[in-house]
Amino acid sequence: MKFPHPCTGMASLWLLPMFMTLSSMHGFVANYNQSGQQLQWFKPETSRFVSANVIHLETRTIRYYLDEAAYSETNSEQELDAIRVAFDQWESVANTDLHFEEAGFIEGEPVINLFDNTNMIYWEKESFLVNGGLDDIRGFLGLTFRAYFEDANMVEADIVFNGMERGWTTDFANPPFGAAFTESIAMHEIGHLIGMEHSSIGSTTMMWRDRYGPNNQLDLSVDDMAFVQAYYPAKGQSSQLGSLRGKVQLNGVGLPGAVILLEDTDGNLLQGTVSEPANDAWEDGFYQMKAIPPGAYLLRVCPLDPPTAPNPWLIKGANIDFIKHGVGETAFLPSEPIEVNIAKGLSIEQDLSVSPGTPTLRIASIQPTASDIRLLTNEQSAAQVRQGDQNIWIGFYGENLGATEEPVHVGIRGSGIRTGITQFREKQFGTLDAWILQVSVADDAPLGLRSFYIRRGDEIAYANGFIDVRPSVPDFNQDGLNDDFQRTFYTRWTSPSAKPLADSDGDQYSNAEEYEAGSNPTLATSNPVTVLPPFSLLDVSLDEQGAWIRFESKPGMRYQLHGRKDVDGDAWSARGEAITATEGITLLHDPSNIDLQSFYRVEVLPR
């Protein structure tokens, strides 16, 4: 995580001018040059000048090299797999045409070099200084260096992780306290590598900071995915979506540094961006949002945290872009939402106005999910809730959030979350007051981002996107299989061998079937048959048609009835054809049994 440095002109081996930027850990916040062009790969005019070692232009593939040494000697393969997983996640965004290819390991000592025609990723473990001594990684987890042509077409990018401070882990279930989770940081830095800047809303991969260990950056939000859909769309996809652009004004003057928020008509947050300062292409206050499905939406404007806000704070302008928004105007009041209608294939013009004023309400930090109201803590990252959660506690903190002569109303903007008991606690942590809400989440609550709000009189403040509704069964790569199951058995849990229909151990059972049975998909001797719980023959009855055998079964499993006349000396023989159970109790028929005595057993068969 680091603030960007200014772009500087570089002497170059290329015939075209080339520039560099540094980013740490912009719907979404895009990165525009002075001509209003978005920083991205594969622009047709100049991509032919980019080395084939960096991209495959025809297949829209970005090639990268890893440092084989990774971070540690004992866990290097898992650390490298975590980076590969992060690339897989970005590549899996629906309706996009963006691909990545691991080209091999870095040869020699890895260093930041944006003129070597190599996208490299490595841990710096010997010095705090990188990039020829120009940049210091102290206090930061990852840095992304990007080179691009004058038209903002990407030429090359390097990522360096801080191996000098903090530990790094790949343990999803039991991460060491205070360790950086490799996959989370890689997800964030790859967002920079493809052209993104830090987000203006809470629970996104591109949020400028998050807690250590597995965190909100692991799964791409709808805001993150909209960037890929906007700038790396699949063929024909752009014509199916709409866009929105306009100008934010304060007293009739363009206002850069304001947060614009796009919500569905229920208030669920979909995208956030920041109005831009003037350049050669537009005036102060310009904004645009892309990759919006057709339909009705709500649009509103909020200020960022003031540049002088004391710790804690959620998002300042400098956290998004130090140069453009570091000292931006925040002395205005949030606007009321207005309705906009997006049409397929069209760009809608919508200017926005805000009123002057110094907000007296500000949400400064978040209470993460807790099962017990006595377990309060104070974080600057989003609260995670799951579909079906009941009577859990979340909330927020800030100075002077209590009632004055005006009553206070607090709540959650968006659908699917019901609020119960609400408590106010004055000065819960130092000078910070607390509003703690008991909430329950509907089983079918729409996934994605919600916002806290507090209203006192005519004033309102938000924590935009600082609640994340997650699925009851995690499936962030959207392949139909529980992510936790895949993580348990595959270090690269997004690989083809971990997919639902794959059979990596060759036991004739798919990963999806092994998940349902609770067996190990990487061990052939552990399968839905071997782990099938004990079942019982319930009863046997006789009538003029023969014997009827009733037994416990598992739907989807195959069974074969065997019988014999005597306990000893008589071989078991199959009675009838194998059947596939459809219910928890199955009835089999043996018409050959007309005697008063027979012995039966039921065999579980492979599928």
C-alpha positions in Angstrom: 0.0 0.0 0.0 1.6 3.3 -1.1 0.6 6.6 -2.5 1.4 7.1 -6.2 4.3 9.2 -7.2 3.9 11.7 -10.1 4.4 10.5 -13.6 7.8 11.4 -15.0 9.1 11.3 -18.5 11.7 8.6 -19.1 14.5 8.1 -21.6 13.4 5.1 -23.5 14.6 2.5 -26.0 11.2 2.8 -27.6 10.4 5.2 -30.5 7.3 6.3 -28.6 7.4 8.4 -25.4 7.1 6.2 -22.3 6.1 7.1 -18.7 6.0 5.4 -15.4 3.7 5.4 -12.4 3.9 3.7 -9.0 0.8 2.4 -7.3 0.2 0.6 -4.0 -1.8 -2.1 -2.8 -10.0 4.2 -9.4 -17.7 2.9 -11.2 -14.3 1.9 -9.7 -11.6 4.6 -9.9 -9.8 4.5 -13.2 -6.4 6.0 -13.9 -6.5 8.7 -16.6 -3.7 10.6 -18.3 -3.7 14.3 -19.1 -5.6 13.6 -22.3 -8.4 11.8 -20.4 -7.2 8.4 -21.7 -7.6 5.4 -19.3 -4.4 3.4 -18.4 -4.9 -0.1 -19.7 -3.4 -2.9 -21.8 -4.1 -3.9 -25.5 -4.8 -0.5 -27.1 -4.7 -1.3 -30.8 -2.8 1.8 -31.9 0.4 1.1 -29.9 0.2 -2.5 -28.6 2.2 -3.6 -31.6 5.2 -1.9 -30.0 4.8 -3.9 -26.8 7.2 -6.9 -26.4 5.7 -10.4 -27.1 7.4 -11.4 -23.8 5.0 -9.0 -22.0 1.7 -9.7 -23.9 0.1 -11.9 -26.5 -1.9 -9.3 -28.3 -4.1 -11.7 -30.3 -5.3 -13.5 -27.3 -5.3 -10.5 -25.0 -3.0 -12.3 -22.6 -0.7 -10.6 -20.1 2.4 -12.7 -19.4 4.2 -12.7 -16.0 7.2 -14.2 -14.3 7.5 -15.3 -10.7 10.5 -15.4 -8.4 10.9 -19.1 -7.6 12.3 -18.3 -4.2 9.0 -16.7 -3.2 9.0 -15.4 0.5 10.0 -18.5 2.5 12.0 -21.6 2.0 9.4 -23.9 3.6 6.2 -22.6 2.0 7.4 -21.2 -1.4 5.1 -23.3 -3.6 2.0 -22.4 -1.7 3.0 -18.7 -1.8 3.4 -18.9 -5.6 0.1 -20.7 -5.9 -1.5 -17.9 -4.0 -0.3 -15.4 -6.6 -1.6 -17.7 -9.4 -5.0 -17.9 -7.7 -5.2 -14.1 -7.6 -4.6 -14.0 -11.4 -7.2 -16.7 -11.9 -9.7 -14.7 -9.9 -9.3 -11.6 -12.1 -9.4 -13.7 -15.3 -12.7 -15.4 -14.2 -14.8 -12.1 -14.3 -17.8 -12.9 -16.4 -18.2 -11.3 -19.9 -14.6 -10.2 -20.1 -11.7 -10.9 -22.4 -8.6 -10.6 -20.2 -6.1 -13.5 -19.7 -2.9 -14.2 -17.9 -0.1 -16.6 -18.6 2.7 -17.6 -16.2 5.7 -17.4 -18.5 8.3 -19.0 -16.2 10.6 -18.0 -13.3 12.7 -14.9 -13.1 16.2 -15.5 -14.2 18.9 -14.0 -11.9 18.3 -11.5 -9.1 14.8 -9.9 -9.4 14.8 -6.1 -9.5 12.3 -3.4 -10.6 13.1 -2.7 -14.2 10.5 -1.3 -16.5 12.8 -1.5 -19.6 13.5 -5.3 -19.5 10.3 -6.4 -21.4 9.4 -8.6 -18.4 6.4 -8.4 -16.0 7.9 -9.7 -12.8 6.5 -10.4 -9.3 8.8 -11.0 -6.3 9.4 -10.5 -2.6 12.2 -8.0 -1.7 14.0 -9.6 1.3 17.3 -7.8 1.4 16.7 -4.0 1.3 13.9 -1.5 2.0 14.9 0.4 -1.1 13.7 -0.7 -4.5 13.6 0.7 -8.0 17.2 1.6 -8.0 17.0 3.1 -4.6 14.2 5.6 -5.6 11.4 4.0 -3.5 11.2 2.8 0.1 8.9 -0.1 0.9 8.9 0.5 4.7 5.4 0.3 6.1 3.9 -1.0 2.9 2.9 -4.5 1.8 3.1 -4.2 -2.0 4.0 -1.8 -4.7 3.1 -2.0 -8.4 5.3 -0.1 -10.9 3.8 0.5 -14.3 5.2 1.8 -17.6 3.0 3.1 -20.4 3.0 5.0 -23.7 1.7 8.6 -24.2 -1.7 7.2 -25.1 -1.8 5.4 -21.7 -1.3 2.0 -23.3 0.5 -0.2 -20.8 4.0 -1.4 -21.7 5.2 -3.3 -18.7 4.5 -3.7 -15.0 6.4 -5.1 -12.0 5.0 -6.0 -8.5 7.2 -6.2 -5.4 6.0 -7.5 -2.0 7.6 -6.3 1.2 9.6 -9.3 2.6 11.5 -7.1 5.1 8.6 -6.4 7.5 5.7 -8.5 8.7 5.3 -12.2 8.1 3.4 -13.6 5.1 1.0 -16.6 5.2 -1.1 -18.8 2.9 -3.0 -20.4 5.8 -6.6 -19.5 5.2 -8.1 -21.4 8.2 -5.6 -20.4 10.9 -3.4 -17.5 9.7 -0.8 -16.2 12.2 -1.7 -13.0 13.9 -0.5 -9.9 12.1 0.7 -11.8 9.0 -0.1 -10.6 5.5 -2.3 -13.0 3.5 -0.5 -13.5 0.2 -3.6 -14.0 -1.9 -5.2 -10.8 -0.6 -2.2 -8.6 -1.4 -1.7 -10.2 -4.8 -5.4 -9.6 -5.7 -5.0 -6.0 -4.8 -1.7 -5.4 -6.7 -2.9 -7.2 -9.8 -5.8 -4.7 -9.9 -3.1 -2.0 -10.2 -1.3 -4.0 -12.8 -4.3 -3.9 -15.1 -4.9 -0.2 -14.6 -7.0 0.4 -11.5 -6.4 2.8 -8.6 -7.7 2.7 -5.1 -11.4 2.5 -4.5 -13.7 5.2 -3.2 -15.9 2.6 -1.4 -15.4 0.1 1.4 -15.5 -3.6 0.7 -13.6 -3.9 -2.5 -10.4 -5.6 -3.6 -9.0 -2.1 -4.4 -9.8 -0.6 -1.0 -6.5 1.2 0.0 -6.2 -0.9 3.2 -7.7 -3.8 5.0 -7.1 -6.1 8.0 -4.3 -8.6 8.0 -5.0 -12.2 7.2 -7.9 -13.3 4.8 -9.9 -10.1 4.3 -12.4 -8.3 2.0 -9.8 -8.0 -0.8 -10.0 -11.7 -1.5 -13.3 -11.6 -3.5 -13.9 -9.1 -6.3 -16.8 -6.8 -5.6 -19.2 -5.7 -8.3 -17.3 -2.4 -8.4 -14.0 -4.2 -9.1 -15.5 -6.4 -11.7 -17.1 -3.4 -13.5 -13.6 -2.1 -14.3 -12.7 -5.3 -16.1 -16.0 -5.4 -17.9 -15.6 -1.8 -19.0 -12.0 -1.9 -20.3 -11.5 -5.6 -21.2 -15.0 -6.6 -22.4 -15.8 -9.8 -24.2 -16.7 -9.4 -27.9 -20.2 -7.7 -28.2 -20.5 -7.2 -24.4 -20.0 -3.4 -24.5 -23.1 -2.9 -26.7 -25.2 -4.7 -24.0 -24.3 -2.3 -21.3 -24.7 1.5 -20.7 -22.6 4.2 -19.2 -23.0 7.4 -17.2 -21.1 10.7 -17.3 -21.4 14.2 -16.1 -20.1 16.9 -13.8 -20.3 17.5 -10.1 -20.8 21.1 -9.2 -20.6 23.1 -6.0 -22.2 26.6 -6.3 -22.0 26.2 -10.0 -18.3 25.4 -10.1 -16.9 22.0 -11.0 -16.0 20.0 -7.9 -13.1 17.4 -8.2 -12.7 14.9 -5.4 -16.3 14.1 -4.7 -17.5 10.5 -4.4 -20.3 9.5 -6.8 -22.3 6.4 -5.8 -24.4 4.3 -8.0 -27.1 2.1 -6.3 -29.9 -0.1 -7.4 -33.4 1.2 -6.5 -33.2 -0.6 -3.1 -30.1 1.3 -2.2 -27.6 -1.6 -2.7 -24.3 -0.1 -3.7 -22.9 -1.1 -7.1 -20.2 1.3 -8.1 -18.3 4.3 -6.7 -16.0 6.7 -8.4 -14.4 10.1 -7.8 -14.9 13.3 -9.8 -11.8 14.3 -11.7 -9.7 17.5 -11.8 -9.5 19.4 -15.1 -7.3 18.1 -17.9 -7.1 18.5 -21.7 -10.3 16.4 -22.1 -12.7 17.8 -19.5 -13.3 20.4 -16.8 -13.1 20.2 -13.0 -15.7 17.8 -11.6 -16.0 15.4 -14.5 -17.0 11.8 -13.7 -18.0 8.7 -15.6 -19.2 5.2 -14.8 -19.1 2.3 -17.3 -20.4 -1.2 -17.7 -23.8 -0.6 -16.2 -26.6 -3.0 -17.1 -29.7 -1.3 -18.5 -32.3 -0.3 -15.9 -33.2 2.2 -13.2 -30.7 3.3 -10.6 -30.1 5.8 -7.8 -27.2 8.3 -7.9 -25.9 10.4 -5.0 -22.7 12.3 -4.0 -20.7 12.3 -0.8 -17.5 13.9 0.5 -14.4 12.0 1.3 -12.9 12.3 4.8 -11.2 15.7 5.2 -7.5 15.8 4.5 -7.0 17.0 8.1 -9.2 14.3 9.7 -7.5 12.7 12.7 -7.0 9.0 12.9 -9.1 6.9 12.5 -10.7 7.7 9.1 -12.1 5.6 6.3 -11.0 7.1 3.0 -9.3 10.4 2.3 -8.6 11.7 -1.1 -4.9 11.1 -0.7 -5.7 7.4 -0.2 -7.1 7.3 -3.7 -4.7 9.6 -5.5 -2.3 11.8 -3.6 -1.6 14.1 -6.5 -5.2 14.5 -7.8 -7.2 14.4 -4.6 -4.8 14.8 -1.7 -6.1 18.3 -0.8 -9.6 18.1 -2.4 -12.7 20.0 -1.2 -14.7 18.1 1.4 -16.8 21.1 2.8 -20.1 20.1 1.2 -23.1 18.1 2.3 -24.1 14.7 0.9 -26.8 14.9 -1.8 -30.1 13.1 -1.7 -30.3 10.3 -4.3 -31.8 11.0 -7.7 -33.1 8.4 -10.2 -31.3 7.7 -13.4 -32.2 5.3 -16.2 -29.4 3.5 -18.1 -30.0 2.3 -21.7 -28.2 -0.4 -23.5 -25.3 0.9 -25.6 -25.8 4.5 -24.7 -24.0 7.0 -22.5 -26.3 9.0 -20.3 -25.4 12.6 -19.3 -26.2 13.5 -15.7 -24.8 16.5 -13.9 -25.0 16.6 -10.1 -25.0 19.4 -7.6 -24.1 19.5 -3.9 -24.7 22.2 -1.3 -21.9 23.9 0.7 -21.5 23.2 4.3 -19.1 21.6 6.8 -20.4 18.2 7.9 -20.6 17.7 11.6 -21.3 14.0 11.3 -18.5 11.7 10.2 -18.3 7.9 10.5 -14.6 7.2 11.3 -14.4 3.4 11.8 -16.4 0.2 11.8 -17.5 -2.4 14.2 -16.8 -5.8 12.5 -19.3 -8.7 12.9 -19.6 -10.0 16.5 -21.8 -12.6 18.0 -21.6 -11.0 21.4 -22.1 -7.3 22.1 -19.4 -7.5 24.7 -16.8 -8.3 22.0 -16.5 -4.8 20.5 -13.5 -3.7 18.5 -12.6 -0.8 16.2 -11.5 -1.3 12.6 -11.2 0.7 9.4 -12.4 -2.2 7.1 -15.8 -3.4 6.1 -18.0 -5.6 8.3 -18.7 -9.0 6.7 -22.1 -10.6 7.1 -23.5 -13.8 5.5 -26.9 -14.7 4.1 -28.9 -16.3 6.9 -26.9 -14.7 9.7 -29.2 -14.1 12.7 -28.9 -11.6 15.6 -25.3 -10.6 15.0 -23.8 -7.2 15.9 -22.2 -4.7 13.6 -21.9 -0.9 13.8 -19.7 2.2 13.5 -17.8 4.8 15.4 -17.2 8.5 15.2 -16.9 11.7 17.3 -20.0 13.4 18.6 -22.5 11.0 17.1 -25.1 11.4 19.8 -28.4 13.3 19.8 -28.4 17.0 20.4 -31.6 19.0 20.1 -32.2 16.9 17.0 -33.0 13.2 17.2 -30.6 10.7 15.6 -31.6 7.9 13.2 -29.1 5.2 12.2 -29.4 2.3 9.9 -28.3 0.4 6.8 -28.9 1.5 3.3 -29.9 -1.4 1.1 -32.1 -4.5 1.2 -32.0 -7.9 2.9 -30.7 -6.8 6.3 -33.2 -6.4 9.2 -32.2 -4.2 12.1 -33.2 -5.1 15.6 -31.8 -3.7 18.9 -29.7 -0.5 18.4 -27.4 0.8 21.1 -25.6 4.1 21.5 -22.4 4.2 23.6 -20.8 7.5 24.3 -17.0 7.5 24.0 -16.7 3.7 23.6 -13.1 4.0 22.4 -11.4 7.3 23.5 -13.3 10.1 21.9 -15.2 7.8 19.6 -19.0 7.3 20.2 -20.4 3.9 19.1 -23.7 2.9 17.4 -24.1 -0.8 17.6 -26.8 -2.6 15.6 -28.2 -6.1 16.0 -29.0 -7.4 12.5 -30.3 -10.4 10.8 -29.7 -11.2 7.1 -32.3 -12.8 4.9 -31.4 -16.1 3.4 -32.0 -14.6 -0.1 -30.4 -11.2 0.6 -28.8 -9.8 -2.5 -25.0 -10.3 -2.3 -22.7 -7.3 -2.3 -22.3 -3.9 -0.7 -24.4 -1.9 1.8 -23.8 1.4 3.5 -24.2 2.5 7.1 -25.9 5.9 7.6 -26.5 8.2 10.5 -29.0 11.1 10.2 -29.3 14.0 12.7 -31.8 16.6 11.7 -31.1 17.6 8.1 -27.6 16.2 8.1 -26.6 12.7 7.1 -23.3 10.8 6.9 -22.4 7.5 5.3 -19.9 4.7 5.4 -20.3 3.7 1.8 -19.9 0.1 1.0 -18.6 -0.8 4.5 -21.0 -3.7 4.9 -20.4 -6.8 2.6 -23.2 -9.4 2.3 -21.6 -12.6 1.4 -23.1 -16.0 0.4 -23.9 -18.6 3.0 -21.7 -20.9 1.0 -18.6 -19.1 -0.4 -18.2 -19.3 -4.1 -16.3 -16.2 -5.1 -14.9 -17.7 -8.3 -18.5 -18.5 -9.3 -17.8 -22.1 -10.4 -20.6 -23.7 -8.3 -18.4 -25.3 -5.7 -17.8 -24.3 -2.1 -14.5 -22.3 -2.0 -13.7 -23.5 1.5 -13.8 -27.1 0.3 -11.5 -26.2 -2.7 -9.1 -24.3 -0.4 -8.9 -27.3 1.9 -7.7 -29.7 -0.7 -6.0 -27.6 -3.4 -3.3 -24.9 -2.8 -4.3 -23.5 -6.2 -8.0 -23.8 -5.5 -9.0 -22.1 -8.7 -7.1 -24.5 -11.0 -8.8 -26.8 -13.5 -8.2 -29.8 -11.2 -10.3 -28.1 -8.5 -13.3 -27.4 -10.6 -16.7 -29.1 -9.8 -16.6 -31.7 -12.6 -12.9 -32.5 -12.3 -11.8 -35.9 -10.9 -8.2 -35.3 -9.9 -7.7 -38.6 -8.0 -9.2 -40.7 -10.8 -11.8 -42.5 -8.6 -14.7 -41.9 -11.0 -16.2 -39.3 -8.6 -16.2 -35.6 -9.4 -15.2 -32.9 -6.9 -18.8 -31.9 -6.6 -19.8 -35.5 -5.7 -16.9 -35.7 -3.2 -17.9 -32.4 -1.6 -21.5 -33.7 -1.1 -20.2 -36.9 0.4 -17.5 -35.3 2.6 -14.7 -37.3 1.0 -11.2 -36.3 -0.1 -11.1 -35.4 -3.8 -7.3 -35.8 -4.0 -7.3 -39.4 -2.5 -8.7 -42.2 -4.5 -9.3 -44.4 -1.5 -11.5 -41.7 0.0 -14.7 -41.4 -2.1 -18.4 -41.2 -1.7 -18.5 -45.0 -1.2 -15.8 -45.4 1.4 -17.1 -42.5 3.5 -20.7 -43.4 3.2 -22.2 -43.5 6.7 -23.4 -46.9 8.0 -26.9 -47.8 6.9 -29.3 -50.5 8.0 -31.5 -53.1 6.4 -34.8 -52.1 7.9 -36.9 -55.2 7.2 -37.7 -58.1 4.9 -41.2 -59.2 4.1 -42.7 -62.1 2.0 -45.8 -62.3 -0.1 -46.9 -64.3 -3.2 -44.7 -62.0 -5.4 -41.5 -62.8 -3.5 -39.3 -61.0 -1.0 -39.3 -57.2 -0.4 -36.2 -55.7 1.2 -36.4 -52.2 2.7 -33.1 -50.4 3.6 -31.7 -46.9 4.3 -30.2 -45.3 1.2 -28.6 -42.1 0.0 -30.2 -40.4 -3.0 -27.9 -40.6 -6.0 -26.0 -43.7 -4.8 -26.1 -47.0 -6.7 -27.0 -50.3 -4.8 -27.0 -54.0 -5.7 -29.1 -56.6 -3.8 -27.4 -60.0 -3.1 -28.9 -63.1 -1.6 -28.3 -66.7 -0.6 -30.2 -69.5 1.0 -27.7 -70.6 3.7 -25.3 -68.8 5.9 -22.5 -71.2 5.1 -21.8 -73.1 1.9 -24.0 -71.0 -0.4 -22.4 -68.2 -2.5 -23.9 -64.8 -2.7 -25.6 -64.0 -6.0 -26.9 -60.8 -7.4 -30.7 -60.5 -7.3 -32.0 -58.2 -10.0 -30.3 -55.2 -11.6 -28.4 -52.5 -9.7 -30.6 -49.4 -8.9 -29.9 -45.8 -8.1 -31.6 -44.5 -5.0 -33.9 -41.5 -5.2 -35.0 -41.3 -1.6 -33.7 -42.0 2.0 -35.5 -45.3 2.1 -35.4 -47.8 -0.8 -37.5 -50.9 -1.4 -36.0 -53.8 -3.5 -37.8 -56.8 -4.8 -36.5 -60.4 -5.1 -39.2 -62.4 -7.0 -37.0 -65.6 -6.9 -37.5 -66.0 -3.2 -40.6 -68.2 -2.4 -39.0 -69.9 0.6 -39.4 -68.9 4.2 -35.7 -68.4 4.7 -33.1 -66.3 2.7 -30.3 -64.1 3.6 -29.7 -60.7 2.0 -27.1 -58.0 1.8 -26.9 -54.7 0.0 -23.8 -53.5 -1.8 -22.9 -49.9 -2.4 -21.5 -49.6 -6.0 -19.3 -47.0 -7.6 -21.2 -44.6 -9.8 
